[in-house]
Amino acid sequence: MAIRDMKDAVLAARLHINDVAAQPARRAERQGDEKRGTSESRLDKFAAKVRPEPAVKPIKDRRRARLTTAEISVPRRQTNMNALRFGLRGLDILLVCAIIAVGIWNGYIGVNDRGVAAPVAASVLGSVIFIAALFISNAYRFNAATTWSAHLKTVMIASFAAAGVWLTIALIVRPDTFLPDALAKAGLGAIALLAILHSIYHNQIRRLHTRGALSPTIVMLGATESARRIIEENAKTKELNILAIFDDRLARAPHNIHGVPVIGSVEDLLNWDALPYINRIVVTLPAMANKRKQDFVDRVRLLPNRIAFVVDEFENLNHVQQRVSEIAEISLRDVTGNPKSGRHTALKRLLDIGISATALVLGAPVLGLIALIIRLDSPGPALFKQPRHGFNNRVFNVYKFRSMRNDRADLKAEQQTVVGDARVTKIGRIIRKTSLDELPQLINVLKGEMSLVGPRPHAVGMKTEGKESMELVSEYAHRHKVKPGMTGWAQINGSRGPLHSGSDVAERVRLDVEYIERSNVMWDIYIMLKTLPVLLGDRTNAR
């Protein structure tokens, strides 16, 4: 289903709810539901409206039906808006610096005697002043509701102001160095360049907003006045895809708030197949409902999704992360999640792309040779694909060189590898010992499904002592708050390879969570540098 088709279906469901469910009818329906006790839940109704013709008939005697990912949320490539803004500011600085340098070069007096220090300094100063003016005027906000003309007006006003400041400083500090007309031409060139660039930015970002790539998908806990405020503000800014509202007191809650349906309880949310595609869960309960808020947090805090409270509603809750952020002009306080800055996200992604692309190109002969040896050693493909849990618990296919016999492959990792495992081939023992079997994951990194450094992705359905890891360690889901990595803090600290006991899982999770809480680019580089000697010196962890 295309993104536009999905949005049309959801919009049709909302309109249907508004037109049909009048308030008296709602009261009568709620009273009838309470009497019958086995009525169809709102989640069922919402699923039916989004999916008029289900491919699979629902079980008739179940009380509520879970919405599947395909029914309500199509996996789509998401772009971090903060990282995008950071990148665009950097691009503007470089290009403005270049055009100013070209513009003032011909007006530079005494170039042979004074060198290039003065024009370089003037260019850098000018670019910083221009971008600072744009930043202060919110020209990098790129609000979805802002028109092209309004955005261009903001850019032009800020640019002319910056040009005036820059010219004044240059002529006062070094009046005998630059010709005024050359400075003026350079300033006008920078203004024209920024106007063109931001026209392109605005057009492309609007397209990304339309595709949903820049609109975080959120759900809200609590059909409250705060929820109504967020929905109303979002109608102006159009920054969010507000999918639905959940509330444990459905008998008191309206069927929708400004078209956003109230479709289930917290338990329904916890069992929702679309949960991996929810970027943030916003708790909107009022200040006097502190006990309910605490209960909500206790029930959802172990999810990998980012969870936040409306700031003016936040009282007497003591959690580790309490960072203030903003959506749809509404301030929020993050309770759990991974609220990293746009700069951190952008730098980490640049590092991932640069190293993985370079390694794939330079290492292509080695990768090809390994693939050939695997094919000659045993029948079957050289590559092995296995579904694993990634960011926000989303499932993706991880690539590895096949190290086991093709007819003994264990896609769900229900049987952990042991020393002398008969399933492992001769070549497989070598590439597993040296971790060469992990090299194809550079493709996953380049695709954005993984990072070079992060918690190692575990197979879907992987079991330890006959139980899935999330059953053994309550904090297990916290591993999914960042992208999984090819190597990580746990791996260089001895927690590498199969997990044979609950204590192994607990130690792995502890180290992974420690990495997530402290992660930064320099630490990633340190972990990568430590990985090779750790792998070569590992004699205890069987792979």
Buried (B, 14 or more C-beta within 10 A) or exposed (E): EEBEEBBEBBEEBBEEBBEEBEEEEEEEEBEEBEEEEEBBBBBBBBBBBBBEEEEEEEEEEEEBBBBBBBBBBBEBEBBBBBBBBBBBBEEBBEBBBBBBBBBBBEBBEEEEEEEEEBBEEBBBBBBBBBBBBBBEBEBBBBBBEBEEEEBBEBBBBBBBBBBEBBBEBBBEEEEEBBEEEBBBBBBBBBBEBBBEBBBEBBEEBBEBBBBBBBBBBBBBBBBBEBBBBBBEBBEEBBBBBBBBBBBBEBEEBBBBBBBBBBBBBBEBBBBBBBBBBBBBBBBBBBEEBBEBBEBBBEBBBBBBBBBBBBBEBBEEBEEEBBEEBEBBEBBBBBBBBBBBBBBBBBBBBEBBBEBBEEBBEEEEEEBEEBBEBBBEBBEBEBEBBBBBBBBBBBEBEBBBBBBBBEEEBBEEBEEBBEEEBEBBBEBBBBBBBBBBBBBBBBBBBBEBBBBBBBBBBBBBEBBBEEEBBBBBBEBBBBBBBBBBBBBBBBBBBEBBBBBBEBEBBBBBBBBBBEBBEEBEBEEBBBBBEBBEEBBEEBEEBBB
